Every structure is written in structure tokens, then in C-alpha cells.
Amino acid sequence: MLSHSSQQRTAKVYLVGAGPGDPDLMTVRAVRTLGLADVVLHDALVSAEVLALISPHVQVMNVGKRCGRKSITQDEINELLRRFSSSGQVVVRL
């Protein structure tokens, strides 16, 4: 995994697929993008193995659904994406 960089970067929001749950099946670009993240907002179904690819210095938030129960609405997720990116952070929606 690529390390988190402290260089000045432009804030961005990336939409990244976690694949079928096995980190070996994720694209190189997906893993590289996780290495750029300051914040990761992930679905509940993302496997622990995939989440383990995220640097411990990154803020990670579970924003997914389980058994039809939402922990957060889509509008709230959109607001988090906007708020984190507008503060200059690189955000990954996994």
C-alpha cells in the first residue's frame, strides 16, 4: 500500500469500488487511491481485509446499511463528502 503523503494536494472526492471483498482483487488504482485519502466513507459490506489497506492516520467512517437499516441518509453522506472536500481533504467513498 502506498503511504499517506503530507504534501499539499488539491481536495478531491473519489468513488472507489471495493470489489468482491478480497483485497487481492481490487484494482491497483483503487488501492493507490486509498493511499491518498485523508477520509474514507465506506459501506457496511466492505470487508475487514479491504479496510485494513487504509492507513491508521486516515479518518474512517462507516456510512452503510445493514439489514435495510441506514446508519446515515444519502443526503447526509453527500454533505459529509462536500464538507470534508471543501476543507481541503481528499475523500474516498468506498
N, CA, C and O atoms as a GROMACS GRO file, in nm:
protein
  376
    1MET      N    1   0.083  -0.118   0.000
    1MET     CA    2   0.000   0.000   0.000
    1MET      C    3   0.088   0.124   0.000
    1MET      O    4   0.192   0.128   0.065
    2LEU      N    5   0.045   0.224  -0.073
    2LEU     CA    6   0.119   0.349  -0.076
    2LEU      C    7   0.094   0.426   0.051
    2LEU      O    8  -0.015   0.421   0.108
    3SER      N    9   0.193   0.496   0.096
    3SER     CA   10   0.179   0.570   0.221
    3SER      C   11   0.107   0.702   0.200
    3SER      O   12   0.106   0.758   0.091
    4HIS      N   13   0.047   0.749   0.307
    4HIS     CA   14  -0.024   0.877   0.309
    4HIS      C   15   0.079   0.988   0.295
    4HIS      O   16   0.180   0.988   0.366
    5SER      N   17   0.056   1.079   0.206
    5SER     CA   18   0.151   1.187   0.180
    5SER      C   19   0.108   1.315   0.249
    5SER      O   20  -0.011   1.348   0.252
    6SER      N   21   0.203   1.388   0.304
    6SER     CA   22   0.173   1.514   0.371
    6SER      C   23   0.192   1.633   0.277
    6SER      O   24   0.180   1.748   0.320
    7GLN      N   25   0.222   1.608   0.149
    7GLN     CA   26   0.241   1.716   0.055
    7GLN      C   27   0.108   1.789   0.033
    7GLN      O   28   0.001   1.732   0.050
    8GLN      N   29   0.118   1.916  -0.006
    8GLN     CA   30  -0.001   1.995  -0.036
    8GLN      C   31  -0.070   1.934  -0.158
    8GLN      O   32  -0.008   1.918  -0.263
    9ARG      N   33  -0.200   1.902  -0.144
    9ARG     CA   34  -0.275   1.842  -0.254
    9ARG      C   35  -0.406   1.916  -0.270
    9ARG      O   36  -0.452   1.984  -0.179
   10THR      N   37  -0.464   1.901  -0.387
   10THR     CA   38  -0.595   1.958  -0.413
   10THR      C   39  -0.700   1.865  -0.355
   10THR      O   40  -0.692   1.743  -0.371
   11ALA      N   41  -0.800   1.922  -0.289
   11ALA     CA   42  -0.909   1.842  -0.234
   11ALA      C   43  -0.984   1.773  -0.347
   11ALA      O   44  -1.009   1.832  -0.452
   12LYS      N   45  -1.019   1.647  -0.324
   12LYS     CA   46  -1.092   1.570  -0.424
   12LYS      C   47  -1.181   1.470  -0.353
   12LYS      O   48  -1.160   1.436  -0.237
   13VAL      N   49  -1.282   1.424  -0.427
   13VAL     CA   50  -1.365   1.314  -0.382
   13VAL      C   51  -1.352   1.204  -0.486
   13VAL      O   52  -1.372   1.227  -0.605
   14TYR      N   53  -1.316   1.084  -0.440
   14TYR     CA   54  -1.304   0.967  -0.527
   14TYR      C   55  -1.411   0.865  -0.491
   14TYR      O   56  -1.437   0.841  -0.374
   15LEU      N   57  -1.472   0.806  -0.592
   15LEU     CA   58  -1.564   0.695  -0.573
   15LEU      C   59  -1.487   0.569  -0.611
   15LEU      O   60  -1.446   0.553  -0.726
   16VAL      N   61  -1.468   0.479  -0.514
   16VAL     CA   62  -1.383   0.362  -0.533
   16VAL      C   63  -1.462   0.236  -0.501
   16VAL      O   64  -1.528   0.227  -0.397
   17GLY      N   65  -1.456   0.137  -0.591
   17GLY     CA   66  -1.521   0.009  -0.567
   17GLY      C   67  -1.431  -0.083  -0.488
   17GLY      O   68  -1.310  -0.091  -0.513
   18ALA      N   69  -1.489  -0.153  -0.392
   18ALA     CA   70  -1.412  -0.246  -0.309
   18ALA      C   71  -1.407  -0.386  -0.369
   18ALA      O   72  -1.344  -0.475  -0.312
   19GLY      N   73  -1.472  -0.406  -0.482
   19GLY     CA   74  -1.473  -0.538  -0.544
   19GLY      C   75  -1.550  -0.638  -0.462
   19GLY      O   76  -1.637  -0.600  -0.382
   20PRO      N   77  -1.521  -0.767  -0.479
   20PRO     CA   78  -1.597  -0.871  -0.410
   20PRO      C   79  -1.554  -0.896  -0.265
   20PRO      O   80  -1.603  -0.988  -0.201
   21GLY      N   81  -1.464  -0.813  -0.213
   21GLY     CA   82  -1.427  -0.825  -0.072
   21GLY      C   83  -1.285  -0.872  -0.047
   21GLY      O   84  -1.232  -0.853   0.062
   22ASP      N   85  -1.223  -0.931  -0.147
   22ASP     CA   86  -1.085  -0.977  -0.134
   22ASP      C   87  -0.993  -0.865  -0.182
   22ASP      O   88  -1.002  -0.825  -0.298
   23PRO      N   89  -0.906  -0.812  -0.096
   23PRO     CA   90  -0.821  -0.701  -0.138
   23PRO      C   91  -0.731  -0.734  -0.256
   23PRO      O   92  -0.690  -0.644  -0.329
   24ASP      N   93  -0.699  -0.861  -0.276
   24ASP     CA   94  -0.616  -0.900  -0.390
   24ASP      C   95  -0.689  -0.881  -0.523
   24ASP      O   96  -0.626  -0.881  -0.629
   25LEU      N   97  -0.822  -0.866  -0.518
   25LEU     CA   98  -0.900  -0.850  -0.640
   25LEU      C   99  -0.934  -0.704  -0.671
   25LEU      O  100  -0.999  -0.675  -0.771
   26MET      N  101  -0.890  -0.613  -0.584
   26MET     CA  102  -0.910  -0.470  -0.611
   26MET      C  103  -0.811  -0.425  -0.718
   26MET      O  104  -0.704  -0.482  -0.733
   27THR      N  105  -0.850  -0.322  -0.791
   27THR     CA  106  -0.758  -0.269  -0.891
   27THR      C  107  -0.641  -0.198  -0.823
   27THR      O  108  -0.650  -0.154  -0.709
   28VAL      N  109  -0.532  -0.188  -0.896
   28VAL     CA  110  -0.415  -0.116  -0.845
   28VAL      C  111  -0.453   0.029  -0.819
   28VAL      O  112  -0.411   0.088  -0.720
   29ARG      N  113  -0.533   0.087  -0.908
   29ARG     CA  114  -0.575   0.226  -0.891
   29ARG      C  115  -0.660   0.244  -0.765
   29ARG      O  116  -0.645   0.345  -0.695
   30ALA      N  117  -0.747   0.148  -0.734
   30ALA     CA  118  -0.830   0.157  -0.613
   30ALA      C  119  -0.742   0.158  -0.489
   30ALA      O  120  -0.762   0.240  -0.400
   31VAL      N  121  -0.644   0.070  -0.483
   31VAL     CA  122  -0.554   0.064  -0.368
   31VAL      C  123  -0.470   0.191  -0.360
   31VAL      O  124  -0.448   0.245  -0.252
   32ARG      N  125  -0.423   0.239  -0.473
   32ARG     CA  126  -0.344   0.363  -0.478
   32ARG      C  127  -0.428   0.481  -0.427
   32ARG      O  128  -0.378   0.565  -0.353
   33THR      N  129  -0.553   0.487  -0.466
   33THR     CA  130  -0.640   0.596  -0.424
   33THR      C  131  -0.664   0.592  -0.274
   33THR      O  132  -0.668   0.697  -0.210
   34LEU      N  133  -0.680   0.474  -0.216
   34LEU     CA  134  -0.693   0.463  -0.071
   34LEU      C  135  -0.570   0.522  -0.002
   34LEU      O  136  -0.581   0.580   0.106
   35GLY      N  137  -0.454   0.508  -0.065
   35GLY     CA  138  -0.330   0.563  -0.009
   35GLY      C  139  -0.324   0.714  -0.012
   35GLY      O  140  -0.243   0.774   0.059
   36LEU      N  141  -0.410   0.778  -0.092
   36LEU     CA  142  -0.414   0.924  -0.100
   36LEU      C  143  -0.511   0.985   0.000
   36LEU      O  144  -0.506   1.106   0.026
   37ALA      N  145  -0.598   0.903   0.056
   37ALA     CA  146  -0.712   0.953   0.133
   37ALA      C  147  -0.674   1.015   0.266
   37ALA      O  148  -0.583   0.971   0.336
   38ASP      N  149  -0.749   1.121   0.300
   38ASP     CA  150  -0.750   1.177   0.435
   38ASP      C  151  -0.870   1.124   0.512
   38ASP      O  152  -0.866   1.108   0.634
   39VAL      N  153  -0.978   1.096   0.437
   39VAL     CA  154  -1.104   1.047   0.493
   39VAL      C  155  -1.158   0.938   0.402
   39VAL      O  156  -1.155   0.952   0.280
   40VAL      N  157  -1.207   0.828   0.462
   40VAL     CA  158  -1.274   0.722   0.386
   40VAL      C  159  -1.412   0.701   0.446
   40VAL      O  160  -1.426   0.673   0.565
   41LEU      N  161  -1.515   0.715   0.362
   41LEU     CA  162  -1.652   0.685   0.400
   41LEU      C  163  -1.686   0.553   0.331
   41LEU      O  164  -1.684   0.546   0.209
   42HIS      N  165  -1.718   0.449   0.408
   42HIS     CA  166  -1.736   0.316   0.347
   42HIS      C  167  -1.871   0.255   0.379
   42HIS      O  168  -1.935   0.288   0.479
   43ASP      N  169  -1.912   0.165   0.292
   43ASP     CA  170  -2.034   0.087   0.312
   43ASP      C  171  -2.010  -0.019   0.417
   43ASP      O  172  -1.896  -0.056   0.445
   44ALA      N  173  -2.118  -0.067   0.475
   44ALA     CA  174  -2.110  -0.169   0.580
   44ALA      C  175  -2.059  -0.302   0.525
   44ALA      O  176  -2.004  -0.382   0.601
   45LEU      N  177  -2.076  -0.327   0.397
   45LEU     CA  178  -2.036  -0.455   0.339
   45LEU      C  179  -1.889  -0.462   0.300
   45LEU      O  180  -1.842  -0.568   0.259
   46VAL      N  181  -1.816  -0.354   0.311
   46VAL     CA  182  -1.673  -0.356   0.279
   46VAL      C  183  -1.604  -0.445   0.383
   46VAL      O  184  -1.621  -0.427   0.504
   47SER      N  185  -1.525  -0.540   0.334
   47SER     CA  186  -1.463  -0.639   0.423
   47SER      C  187  -1.355  -0.577   0.512
   47SER      O  188  -1.297  -0.474   0.480
   48ALA      N  189  -1.331  -0.643   0.623
   48ALA     CA  190  -1.225  -0.600   0.716
   48ALA      C  191  -1.089  -0.604   0.648
   48ALA      O  192  -1.002  -0.522   0.678
   49GLU      N  193  -1.070  -0.698   0.556
   49GLU     CA  194  -0.942  -0.710   0.484
   49GLU      C  195  -0.919  -0.589   0.395
   49GLU      O  196  -0.807  -0.540   0.384
   50VAL      N  197  -1.025  -0.540   0.331
   50VAL     CA  198  -1.012  -0.419   0.248
   50VAL      C  199  -0.989  -0.298   0.337
   50VAL      O  200  -0.904  -0.214   0.306
   51LEU      N  201  -1.062  -0.288   0.447
   51LEU     CA  202  -1.043  -0.174   0.538
   51LEU      C  203  -0.902  -0.172   0.597
   51LEU      O  204  -0.851  -0.065   0.632
   52ALA      N  205  -0.839  -0.288   0.609
   52ALA     CA  206  -0.703  -0.296   0.662
   52ALA      C  207  -0.601  -0.229   0.569
   52ALA      O  208  -0.489  -0.200   0.612
   53LEU      N  209  -0.638  -0.206   0.444
   53LEU     CA  210  -0.549  -0.138   0.350
   53LEU      C  211  -0.538   0.012   0.378
   53LEU      O  212  -0.448   0.079   0.326
   54ILE      N  213  -0.628   0.066   0.459
   54ILE     CA  214  -0.634   0.209   0.486
   54ILE      C  215  -0.535   0.244   0.598
   54ILE      O  216  -0.529   0.175   0.700
   55SER      N  217  -0.459   0.348   0.577
   55SER     CA  218  -0.362   0.393   0.677
   55SER      C  219  -0.432   0.423   0.809
   55SER      O  220  -0.544   0.474   0.810
   56PRO      N  221  -0.367   0.392   0.921
   56PRO     CA  222  -0.427   0.424   1.051
   56PRO      C  223  -0.440   0.574   1.077
   56PRO      O  224  -0.508   0.614   1.171
   57HIS      N  225  -0.377   0.656   0.995
   57HIS     CA  226  -0.383   0.801   1.011
   57HIS      C  227  -0.504   0.862   0.941
   57HIS      O  228  -0.529   0.982   0.951
   58VAL      N  229  -0.579   0.779   0.870
   58VAL     CA  230  -0.694   0.825   0.792
   58VAL      C  231  -0.821   0.815   0.878
   58VAL      O  232  -0.839   0.718   0.952
   59GLN      N  233  -0.907   0.915   0.867
   59GLN     CA  234  -1.036   0.910   0.935
   59GLN      C  235  -1.128   0.818   0.855
   59GLN      O  236  -1.149   0.839   0.736
   60VAL      N  237  -1.181   0.715   0.921
   60VAL     CA  238  -1.266   0.615   0.854
   60VAL      C  239  -1.404   0.618   0.918
   60VAL      O  240  -1.418   0.613   1.041
   61MET      N  241  -1.507   0.626   0.832
   61MET     CA  242  -1.645   0.630   0.882
   61MET      C  243  -1.730   0.528   0.807
   61MET      O  244  -1.729   0.524   0.684
   62ASN      N  245  -1.803   0.446   0.882
   62ASN     CA  246  -1.898   0.352   0.824
   62ASN      C  247  -2.028   0.429   0.800
   62ASN      O  248  -2.092   0.475   0.894
   63VAL      N  249  -2.068   0.441   0.673
   63VAL     CA  250  -2.190   0.514   0.638
   63VAL      C  251  -2.289   0.423   0.566
   63VAL      O  252  -2.376   0.470   0.492
   64GLY      N  253  -2.274   0.292   0.587
   64GLY     CA  254  -2.354   0.196   0.512
   64GLY      C  255  -2.480   0.150   0.580
   64GLY      O  256  -2.516   0.195   0.689
   65LYS      N  257  -2.548   0.058   0.511
   65LYS     CA  258  -2.672  -0.001   0.560
   65LYS      C  259  -2.646  -0.146   0.598
   65LYS      O  260  -2.561  -0.213   0.539
   66ARG      N  261  -2.719  -0.194   0.696
   66ARG     CA  262  -2.718  -0.336   0.734
   66ARG      C  263  -2.860  -0.379   0.757
   66ARG      O  264  -2.934  -0.317   0.834
   67CYS      N  265  -2.900  -0.486   0.690
   67CYS     CA  266  -3.035  -0.542   0.704
   67CYS      C  267  -3.141  -0.434   0.680
   67CYS      O  268  -3.243  -0.430   0.750
   68GLY      N  269  -3.119  -0.348   0.582
   68GLY     CA  270  -3.214  -0.245   0.548
   68GLY      C  271  -3.214  -0.124   0.639
   68GLY      O  272  -3.287  -0.028   0.614
   69ARG      N  273  -3.135  -0.125   0.744
   69ARG     CA  274  -3.128  -0.013   0.838
   69ARG      C  275  -3.013   0.078   0.799
   69ARG      O  276  -2.898   0.035   0.790
   70LYS      N  277  -3.044   0.203   0.776
   70LYS     CA  278  -2.942   0.301   0.737
   70LYS      C  279  -2.882   0.364   0.861
   70LYS      O  280  -2.953   0.401   0.954
   71SER      N  281  -2.750   0.375   0.862
   71SER     CA  282  -2.685   0.447   0.970
   71SER      C  283  -2.687   0.597   0.942
   71SER      O  284  -2.673   0.679   1.033
   72ILE      N  285  -2.705   0.631   0.813
   72ILE     CA  286  -2.698   0.770   0.770
   72ILE      C  287  -2.768   0.779   0.634
   72ILE      O  288  -2.763   0.684   0.556
   73THR      N  289  -2.834   0.890   0.605
   73THR     CA  290  -2.904   0.904   0.478
   73THR      C  291  -2.806   0.943   0.366
   73THR      O  292  -2.694   0.988   0.392
   74GLN      N  293  -2.849   0.924   0.241
   74GLN     CA  294  -2.764   0.962   0.128
   74GLN      C  295  -2.738   1.112   0.129
   74GLN      O  296  -2.628   1.156   0.096
   75ASP      N  297  -2.838   1.191   0.166
   75ASP     CA  298  -2.816   1.336   0.174
   75ASP      C  299  -2.709   1.369   0.278
   75ASP      O  300  -2.628   1.459   0.256
   76GLU      N  301  -2.708   1.298   0.389
   76GLU     CA  302  -2.606   1.321   0.492
   76GLU      C  303  -2.468   1.278   0.443
   76GLU      O  304  -2.368   1.343   0.473
   77ILE      N  305  -2.462   1.168   0.368
   77ILE     CA  306  -2.335   1.124   0.309
   77ILE      C  307  -2.284   1.230   0.213
   77ILE      O  308  -2.166   1.265   0.215
   78ASN      N  309  -2.372   1.280   0.128
   78ASN     CA  310  -2.333   1.386   0.033
   78ASN      C  311  -2.280   1.508   0.105
   78ASN      O  312  -2.183   1.569   0.061
   79GLU      N  313  -2.343   1.544   0.215
   79GLU     CA  314  -2.298   1.660   0.293
   79GLU      C  315  -2.160   1.635   0.353
   79GLU      O  316  -2.076   1.725   0.355
   80LEU      N  317  -2.134   1.512   0.402
   80LEU     CA  318  -2.001   1.478   0.454
   80LEU      C  319  -1.897   1.489   0.344
   80LEU      O  320  -1.789   1.544   0.366
   81LEU      N  321  -1.927   1.436   0.225
   81LEU     CA  322  -1.834   1.445   0.112
   81LEU      C  323  -1.803   1.590   0.081
   81LEU      O  324  -1.687   1.627   0.061
   82ARG      N  325  -1.906   1.674   0.078
   82ARG     CA  326  -1.888   1.815   0.048
   82ARG      C  327  -1.807   1.884   0.157
   82ARG      O  328  -1.715   1.960   0.128
   83ARG      N  329  -1.842   1.858   0.282
   83ARG     CA  330  -1.776   1.925   0.395
   83ARG      C  331  -1.628   1.887   0.403
   83ARG      O  332  -1.543   1.975   0.416
   84PHE      N  333  -1.597   1.758   0.395
   84PHE     CA  334  -1.457   1.717   0.404
   84PHE      C  335  -1.375   1.769   0.286
   84PHE      O  336  -1.264   1.817   0.305
   85SER      N  337  -1.430   1.761   0.165
   85SER     CA  338  -1.353   1.808   0.049
   85SER      C  339  -1.339   1.960   0.048
   85SER      O  340  -1.235   2.011   0.007
   86SER      N  341  -1.442   2.032   0.093
   86SER     CA  342  -1.430   2.178   0.094
   86SER      C  343  -1.332   2.228   0.201
   86SER      O  344  -1.288   2.343   0.196
   87SER      N  345  -1.298   2.141   0.296
   87SER     CA  346  -1.196   2.178   0.394
   87SER      C  347  -1.056   2.138   0.348
   87SER      O  348  -0.960   2.147   0.424
   88GLY      N  349  -1.045   2.094   0.221
   88GLY     CA  350  -0.915   2.065   0.163
   88GLY      C  351  -0.871   1.921   0.172
   88GLY      O  352  -0.756   1.890   0.140
   89GLN      N  353  -0.959   1.831   0.216
   89GLN     CA  354  -0.920   1.692   0.233
   89GLN      C  355  -0.951   1.608   0.110
   89GLN      O  356  -1.041   1.639   0.032
   90VAL      N  357  -0.876   1.501   0.094
   90VAL     CA  358  -0.901   1.401  -0.009
   90VAL      C  359  -0.991   1.295   0.053
   90VAL      O  360  -0.957   1.233   0.153
   91VAL      N  361  -1.109   1.275  -0.009
   91VAL     CA  362  -1.211   1.188   0.044
   91VAL      C  363  -1.233   1.071  -0.051
   91VAL      O  364  -1.243   1.089  -0.172
   92VAL      N  365  -1.242   0.951   0.006
   92VAL     CA  366  -1.275   0.832  -0.073
   92VAL      C  367  -1.408   0.779  -0.023
   92VAL      O  368  -1.426   0.754   0.096
   93ARG      N  369  -1.501   0.761  -0.117
   93ARG     CA  370  -1.628   0.694  -0.087
   93ARG      C  371  -1.610   0.551  -0.137
   93ARG      O  372  -1.610   0.526  -0.257
   94LEU      N  373  -1.596   0.459  -0.044
   94LEU     CA  374  -1.565   0.320  -0.074
   94LEU      C  375  -1.689   0.236  -0.063
   94LEU      O  376  -1.684   0.114  -0.084
   0.00000   0.00000   0.00000
